[in-house]
């Protein structure tokens, strides 16, 4: 395409909520959402090469269907998830660092010896869990 020579009506999105094709899985509202190698959204799990896109905004059950048969709404933003334990526990000293997906409701400090995908950036830690900025 050539460069603009006049104003352009460019489509836009707010950028904090998207719908993705769901893999053949059940996705629970409030759980971590990640894209698999096929570009379908799945619940957070220990796996490499996945892209965290945020938190499921709704419950979607595609466990009996085929991948991409339904869409799942996902929100990006800052959300609180459970803190992993032992050596993988996240503290306030880790604010600003990347945390990693353990499952659809838990994040950890390390990538588990290259077995976990990044969840997002740690923005706070409190007695209930870890606040994580996630999404594209």
Secondary structure as a PSIPRED ss2 file (coil, helix, strand):
# PSIPRED VFORMAT (PSIPRED V4.0)

   1 X C   1.000  0.000  0.000
   2 X C   1.000  0.000  0.000
   3 X C   1.000  0.000  0.000
   4 X C   1.000  0.000  0.000
   5 X C   1.000  0.000  0.000
   6 X C   1.000  0.000  0.000
   7 X C   1.000  0.000  0.000
   8 X C   1.000  0.000  0.000
   9 X C   1.000  0.000  0.000
  10 X C   1.000  0.000  0.000
  11 X C   1.000  0.000  0.000
  12 X C   1.000  0.000  0.000
  13 X C   1.000  0.000  0.000
  14 X C   1.000  0.000  0.000
  15 X C   1.000  0.000  0.000
  16 X C   1.000  0.000  0.000
  17 X E   0.000  0.000  1.000
  18 X E   0.000  0.000  1.000
  19 X E   0.000  0.000  1.000
  20 X E   0.000  0.000  1.000
  21 X E   0.000  0.000  1.000
  22 X E   0.000  0.000  1.000
  23 X C   1.000  0.000  0.000
  24 X C   1.000  0.000  0.000
  25 X C   1.000  0.000  0.000
  26 X E   0.000  0.000  1.000
  27 X E   0.000  0.000  1.000
  28 X C   1.000  0.000  0.000
  29 X C   1.000  0.000  0.000
  30 X C   1.000  0.000  0.000
  31 X C   1.000  0.000  0.000
  32 X E   0.000  0.000  1.000
  33 X E   0.000  0.000  1.000
  34 X E   0.000  0.000  1.000
  35 X E   0.000  0.000  1.000
  36 X C   1.000  0.000  0.000
  37 X C   1.000  0.000  0.000
  38 X C   1.000  0.000  0.000
  39 X C   1.000  0.000  0.000
  40 X C   1.000  0.000  0.000
  41 X E   0.000  0.000  1.000
  42 X E   0.000  0.000  1.000
  43 X E   0.000  0.000  1.000
  44 X C   1.000  0.000  0.000
  45 X E   0.000  0.000  1.000
  46 X C   1.000  0.000  0.000
  47 X C   1.000  0.000  0.000
  48 X C   1.000  0.000  0.000
  49 X C   1.000  0.000  0.000
  50 X C   1.000  0.000  0.000
  51 X E   0.000  0.000  1.000
  52 X E   0.000  0.000  1.000
  53 X E   0.000  0.000  1.000
  54 X E   0.000  0.000  1.000
  55 X E   0.000  0.000  1.000
  56 X E   0.000  0.000  1.000
  57 X C   1.000  0.000  0.000
  58 X C   1.000  0.000  0.000
  59 X C   1.000  0.000  0.000
  60 X E   0.000  0.000  1.000
  61 X E   0.000  0.000  1.000
  62 X C   1.000  0.000  0.000
  63 X C   1.000  0.000  0.000
  64 X C   1.000  0.000  0.000
  65 X C   1.000  0.000  0.000
  66 X C   1.000  0.000  0.000
  67 X C   1.000  0.000  0.000
  68 X C   1.000  0.000  0.000
  69 X C   1.000  0.000  0.000
  70 X C   1.000  0.000  0.000
  71 X E   0.000  0.000  1.000
  72 X E   0.000  0.000  1.000
  73 X E   0.000  0.000  1.000
  74 X E   0.000  0.000  1.000
  75 X E   0.000  0.000  1.000
  76 X C   1.000  0.000  0.000
  77 X E   0.000  0.000  1.000
  78 X E   0.000  0.000  1.000
  79 X E   0.000  0.000  1.000
  80 X E   0.000  0.000  1.000
  81 X E   0.000  0.000  1.000
  82 X E   0.000  0.000  1.000
  83 X E   0.000  0.000  1.000
  84 X C   1.000  0.000  0.000
  85 X C   1.000  0.000  0.000
  86 X H   0.000  1.000  0.000
  87 X H   0.000  1.000  0.000
  88 X H   0.000  1.000  0.000
  89 X C   1.000  0.000  0.000
  90 X C   1.000  0.000  0.000
  91 X C   1.000  0.000  0.000
  92 X H   0.000  1.000  0.000
  93 X H   0.000  1.000  0.000
  94 X H   0.000  1.000  0.000
  95 X C   1.000  0.000  0.000
  96 X C   1.000  0.000  0.000
  97 X C   1.000  0.000  0.000
  98 X E   0.000  0.000  1.000
  99 X E   0.000  0.000  1.000
 100 X E   0.000  0.000  1.000
 101 X E   0.000  0.000  1.000
 102 X E   0.000  0.000  1.000
 103 X E   0.000  0.000  1.000
 104 X C   1.000  0.000  0.000
 105 X C   1.000  0.000  0.000
 106 X E   0.000  0.000  1.000
 107 X E   0.000  0.000  1.000
 108 X E   0.000  0.000  1.000
 109 X C   1.000  0.000  0.000
 110 X C   1.000  0.000  0.000
 111 X C   1.000  0.000  0.000
 112 X C   1.000  0.000  0.000
 113 X C   1.000  0.000  0.000
 114 X C   1.000  0.000  0.000
 115 X C   1.000  0.000  0.000
 116 X C   1.000  0.000  0.000
 117 X C   1.000  0.000  0.000
 118 X E   0.000  0.000  1.000
 119 X E   0.000  0.000  1.000
 120 X E   0.000  0.000  1.000
 121 X E   0.000  0.000  1.000
 122 X E   0.000  0.000  1.000
 123 X E   0.000  0.000  1.000
 124 X E   0.000  0.000  1.000
 125 X E   0.000  0.000  1.000
 126 X C   1.000  0.000  0.000
 127 X C   1.000  0.000  0.000
 128 X C   1.000  0.000  0.000
 129 X C   1.000  0.000  0.000
 130 X E   0.000  0.000  1.000
 131 X E   0.000  0.000  1.000
 132 X E   0.000  0.000  1.000
 133 X E   0.000  0.000  1.000
 134 X E   0.000  0.000  1.000
 135 X C   1.000  0.000  0.000
 136 X C   1.000  0.000  0.000
